[in-house]
Amino acid sequence: MRKTVTNTLDPSNPDPAPDPAKLAPEAVIAQLRAMRSQIEDIAPLSQQQRNQVKQRIRKQPATVVAAAINVIGVVDNLSQAIGQPLDEVRQLQDDSLRWDAVAEEARAFLKVIEGSNLNRHQQLVLIGMQAYSIGTQLAKAPGMAVLVPHVEEVKRLKAVSRRKKATPAPQTPAPTPEPAPVPVTSTTPKA
């Protein structure tokens, strides 16, 4: 993938300012942190806690939970018995659905950021390997000895990265005990 970059400068403005609509990564981080500080009930969960909560949620489908919530509205005493007024439970249900939409949007946003950054990494790899290839050729020319240590360092690092890590020898499984012989019983009566 080759990208041609053209630099079109406005002669009346020799130092163009960056597009104010584009955010620098640090600005995005600052805005994300500001938004996080404005959201109520943020409780980070460990991976184990997340798995436990998801497991509990999976046991009861959303339709079952919604039908069970409807039971609260049938009898007034039921809301008192569980200690949750129906309007607060309905608000929690509505908030949960709306925050599901936020989570989906955040996941989509993260995928866009990750994809864009992968493209940047790919472009850097291409540029770096082009520089190494050209540098390798130029290092052979007289007067370009200054490139030799740099090219050799890249060559060394490439060799190190290609080395296979030592894999532990596969352990042979312990022999399984053979089943005990089944006694043969005769169906003929004893005399």
GIZI-V624624 format. One record per backbone hydrogen bond with DSSP energy under -1.0 kcal/mol. CO is the residue of the C=O (numbers start at 0). NH is the residue of the N-H. If there is no record, write none. Layout:
BEGIN
co:CO nh:NH
co:CO nh:NH
END
This chain:
BEGIN
co:9 nh:12
co:18 nh:21
co:23 nh:27
co:24 nh:28
co:25 nh:29
co:26 nh:30
co:27 nh:31
co:28 nh:32
co:29 nh:33
co:30 nh:34
co:31 nh:35
co:32 nh:36
co:35 nh:38
co:45 nh:49
co:46 nh:50
co:47 nh:51
co:48 nh:52
co:49 nh:53
co:50 nh:54
co:51 nh:55
co:52 nh:56
co:53 nh:57
co:54 nh:58
co:56 nh:59
co:60 nh:64
co:61 nh:65
co:62 nh:66
co:63 nh:67
co:64 nh:68
co:65 nh:69
co:68 nh:71
co:70 nh:73
co:76 nh:80
co:77 nh:81
co:78 nh:83
co:84 nh:88
co:85 nh:89
co:86 nh:90
co:87 nh:91
co:88 nh:92
co:89 nh:93
co:90 nh:94
co:91 nh:95
co:92 nh:96
co:93 nh:97
co:94 nh:98
co:95 nh:99
co:96 nh:100
co:97 nh:101
co:98 nh:102
co:99 nh:103
co:100 nh:104
co:101 nh:105
co:102 nh:106
co:103 nh:107
co:104 nh:108
co:105 nh:109
co:106 nh:110
co:107 nh:111
co:108 nh:112
co:109 nh:113
co:110 nh:114
co:111 nh:115
co:112 nh:116
co:113 nh:117
co:114 nh:118
co:115 nh:119
co:116 nh:120
co:117 nh:121
co:118 nh:122
co:119 nh:123
co:120 nh:124
co:121 nh:125
co:122 nh:126
co:123 nh:127
co:124 nh:128
co:125 nh:129
co:126 nh:130
co:127 nh:131
co:128 nh:132
co:129 nh:133
co:130 nh:134
co:131 nh:135
co:132 nh:136
co:133 nh:137
co:134 nh:138
co:137 nh:140
co:140 nh:143
co:143 nh:146
co:146 nh:150
co:147 nh:151
co:148 nh:152
co:149 nh:153
co:150 nh:154
co:151 nh:155
co:152 nh:156
co:153 nh:157
co:154 nh:158
co:155 nh:159
co:156 nh:160
co:157 nh:161
co:158 nh:162
END
